[in-house]
Amino acid sequence: MTTILTITAKLLTALTFLCHTPALGRGNTNDNTDNVQEGVGVGAGVGGVIQEEEGGPQITWGRPNTNNAYFHHHTPTNVTAVVGQRAVLTCKVLNLDNKDVSWIRQRDLHILTIGMFTYTSDDRFTVRHPEESEEWYLEISPVTFRDAGVYECQVSASPKIFLPVLLTVQVQQAQIQGPREVFIQSGSTIKLTCLVNTHSDNVGAVVWFRDSSELDYDSPRGGVSIEIEKTPTRTTSKLFLTRAAKADSGNYTCAPKFADAASVTVHVVNGEESAAVHTASSAGTLILLLHLLLLFLLFLYIYFKLTVTSLPLRVWSGGGGRLPEQ
C-alpha cells in the first residue's frame, strides 16, 4: 500500500508540473534555444532570472524580490566536462520555500528531475540536494558527447523562473614528446614522456602499451618503470626501460583512461646499425645541400644572363666598339 501511494504521489507531482510549466509550451525548440542564449548570455559566467511573461521569457538580473525565489548570481552557467567523467550542473536557489526545483534538457524538453525524483530511464542522471542547502545538482556520469547542450533549472514559483546552464563536453588528446620514430642505441635507456593537458582529476589512470600488450612493470625483464607528475592543468607520465634490447623495439602507446591515446615507434639498434643510420642520415643531408647549391648556381646564371642581355647598347665613337650605356 505504501509503495502504491508513493508512486501515485510521484505521478501527481509530474502531472502538476507538466500542466504548469511554460517551458513545455514554448513551441519551437530551436526558437527557445535562440532566445535563451541571446538574452541570458549562456557562457558568460553570470547567473540570471528569466521570468515567463506575455510575449516570451523576460529577463531580470540579481535579486528581483526578496519574497520570491531567485537564483544566486554566482551560479555557474558554463560547465565543461571530459568524456567518461562526471559532469555536475549547479542550480542555487534562494527563498525557495516549498517550491519544486526541476532540471529539463532543452534540446528535447525532457524533464529529467523534479525535486528529488528522477524522471528518466537513463541511470546516468541523478539529482543531489544536500540537506539544508540551497544547491540542486544535476549529475551525469559518465558523460558523453551527446550530453552536450543547454539544461534548464526551473523553479515552480509565480512567475516561473528558469536558469539555462550550458554543458560543453571535451575529449583530451595525449601527446608523446619528440618525433614519431625514435632510434635508441642498444644497451641505453628508453625514455618516453606522455603529456595530457587537462586537470589531473579528469585524466584517470595512464597505461602504457608495447604493440598490443600492456607493459608489465614486474616482468622478468626488469628495468621497466614509470613516473607520474600531476599539476592542476597537466598530467605527465614518463616511461623508462633500462638496458634496451632488440626485443624492446615496437609501437609504444600512452593511453589515459579519459583521453585519446598517443603512439610512437621505437627502434633499438646496435652499434653498427646506429652508425649506418647516422651515415645514411649524413649522406642524405649532403645530397640535399648539393641540390640546394646547384639550384643557387642555376639561379645566378639565369639572373646574370637576363641582366646583361637586357641592357641597352650604344656605339662608342672613340674606338668603334660598343659599350653598355652608363
N, C-alpha and C positions, 0 to 999 in steps of 0.2 A: 504494500500500500504506500509506504514511504517513497519507494522508487517511482511509482506512478505519479504521485503528487509532485515530485521533483521534476520529472520530465514535463509534466503539464505546465508547471511554473515557467520552465525554460522556454517552452513553445509560446506561452502567452507573452513573455518578455520580448521574444523575437518578433512576434506579430505586431505588438505595440510599437516597437522601434521602426518596423517597416512602414507602418501607417503614418508615422510622424517624422520620417527622415526626409528632408527636402532633397538630399543628395541623390536619392534613388529616383527622383522625378525631374532631374535636370535636363533630360533629353539626350542630345548627342554627347557621347563620352569625350570625343575629341574637342568639342567646344568647351566643355567643362575643364579639360586639361589646360587649354589655352588661357582661360580666364584665371585659373588659379596661378599658373606660372607667371603670367604677365602682371597680375595685380599684387600677389603676395610676394613675388620675387623669390621663388623656391631656389635655394642655393645661396642666398645672400647671407645666411647665417643669422637672420633676425626673426624672432617669433612674432606672429601677428594673429589677429582675430578676424574671421570672416563671418559677418552676420548676414543670414539669408533674409533679403527683403525683396520687395516688388522690383522686377527688372533684373534679378540675378543677385549673386552674393555681393555684399558691400563690406569693405574692409575698414576696421578701426584698429589702431595700434595701442599697445600698452595696456592700461587698466581702465576700461570704459566705465565701469560702475562697481563700486566695492561690494554691492549687494548681489551682484550676478557672478556667475562662474566666468573665469577668463584664463587664458594661457599665460604662463610666465614668459616674460620677454627673452629670457636666456635659453628657452627650449630650442635645442638644435634642430634645424630644418634641412640639414645636409648631412647624410650619413654615408660613409664609404666602407665597404666590406670586401673581403677576399674570398673568392670561390672556395667552398669547402669549410669555411669558418662560420662563426656565429655573427649574425647581424642583429643589432639591438637598436630599435627606434624608440625614442623617448617622447612622452607627452606629459607635461607638467601642468596640472590644472589647479587653480586656486578657487576658493569659495565653491567647491563642488557640491557640498551639502549631500543630498540623497540622489543626485542626478547620475545617469549612466554615462560611462566613457566607452566608446567603441572605436575599433580600428577597421577601416574599409580600404580594400585595394582598388585604386582608382581606375585602372585600365578595364576592369570588368565589373566594377561596382559590387564586388563580392564582400559581404560582411564577414570579417574574419573573427572578430571577438565583440562581445557585449558584456561589459563588466568583467567578471572573472570566468565567463563561459566562452568556449571556443566553438565557432560555427563553420568548421571546415574539416574535411576528412584527411587533409594533409597534416600529419602529426609533426611536421617541421615547425609549424606555427604554434606559439604558446604566448599567453599573456601573463605578466607578472606585475603585482602591485604590493610592494612592501607595506606592512601594516602601519597605520598612522602616517603614511607618507602621501605626497601629492603627485608622485610619479606613477605613470602607467606605461609599462614597457611591452612592446611587441617584439618578440624574439623569433628569428628564423635561423634554424640550424639543422643541417648545413645549408648555407645559402648557395644558390645557383645563379647563372646569368639571367635566367628567365625571371628571377625575383626582382630585377632592377625596375625602378619606376617610382611613381608617386603613391604614397599611402596617406590616408586622411585619418586624423584623430578627431572624432566627433563627440560633442557633449550635448545631451538632450536637455539643454537649457531653453529658455524662452527669451529672445530668439535662439534658434540653433546656432552653434558656433563650430567652426571647423579649423583644423590646422594641418596643412599639407606638409609632408616630410618626403624629401627626395632621397631614394636609396640608389647609390651607384655601386656596381659590383665589378671588381677587377680581378685579373689573373696576373700574378707576378711572374717574371722571367728570370731564371737563374743565369749567371754568366760565369764562365771559367776564364780566368785571366790568361793572356798570351795567345799565340797562334793556334789555329785549329789542328795543326800537326806538330808534334813535339818529338825531337830526336834526343835520346838520352844515352850517354856513354854507359856501357855495361860496367856494373860494379858501383855506379854512383847512386844517388838518391833521387827518386821521382818525387816531385813536389807539385801538386796541383791545388790551386786556390779557387774556390767557388763563392760567388757573391750573390746575395739576394737583397735588393734594395727595398725593403719593407720593414714594418715593425716586427721585431723578433718574435712576438707572440703570435703573429699571423703566418709564420713560416712552417711550424711543425718540425718534425724530425727530418734531417738531411741524410739521405742514404747514398752511398757510392756503389757503382756497378762497374765491373770489367766485362765487356761484351754484354751478355745477358745474365750474368751471375753476380749476386750481391757479394761485395768483398767481405771476407771473413777475417776479422781482426785477431782471432785466436787460432788461425790455421797453422799447420806445422811449418809453413814457410817462415813465419815470424817477420818482424820488422815492418808490420803494417799498422799505422796509427792515424788518428785524425785529431784536429784541434778545432774547437768551436769558439767563435767570438761573437758576442751579441751586443748591439747598441740599440738605442731607441729607433734608429732608422735603417739599420743594416744587420744582416746575419752573414758571417763569414765561416766557411768550412774549409779546412786545409787538410789535404790527404798526403801522407808520407809513406813511401815504400823504399826502404833501405836496400842496398846491395841488389840493384836492378839486374835482372837476367832476361834472356830472350823470351822466356815464358811470360814475362810481365808485359810484353807488347800487347796492344789491343785498343779497343774503343772504351774510354773511361767516361762514365756518365755521373753527373751530380744531380740527384733527384730529390728536391724538397717535397714534403708531403702536400703543401698547398701552393706550389709554384711550378711552372713549366721547367722541364729538365734542360740541362746543357751538356754537350759532349765534346771530347777532343780525342784525337788518335795519337797514341804514344808508340814510338818505335825505339826499341832498345837495340843498340848496335855495338859491336866490339870495336877494338882499336882500328883495325884495317878498314872496316866498313865506315867508321867515323871519318877516317882520313879520306876515303873515297867520296863520301858525301861532301866533305869540305872541299876536295879537289874539284868535284863536279860543280859545286857552287861557285868556286873561284873562276873556273873556266867559263861558266855561264856569264859571270859578271864581266870578264874580259871581252867576251864576244859582244856583249851589249855595248860596252864602251867603244869598241872598234866601229860598230854600226853607227853610233852617235857621231864619232869623228868623221866617218865618210860622209854622213849627211851634212855636217857642218862645212866640210871642204866643198861639197857639191853646191851648197848654198852660196859660198864665197865666189865660186867660179861663175855661177849664173849672175850674181849681183854685178861683178866687175864687167862681165861680158855685156850686159844690158846697159850699164852706165857709160862705158867707153863708146859703144856704137851709137848711142842716142845723143852724144854731144855734137853741136853744130861745128862745122869746119870752115876755115877761111884761108885764102891764099896769102902767103907772106911774100911781100914784094922783095924783101932783101935776098932771099935765097931761092925763090921759085918753089920752095916746098910748101906744104900745107901744115899749119899748126892749129890745134884746137883754140877756139876763141877764149880770151881771158875774161 
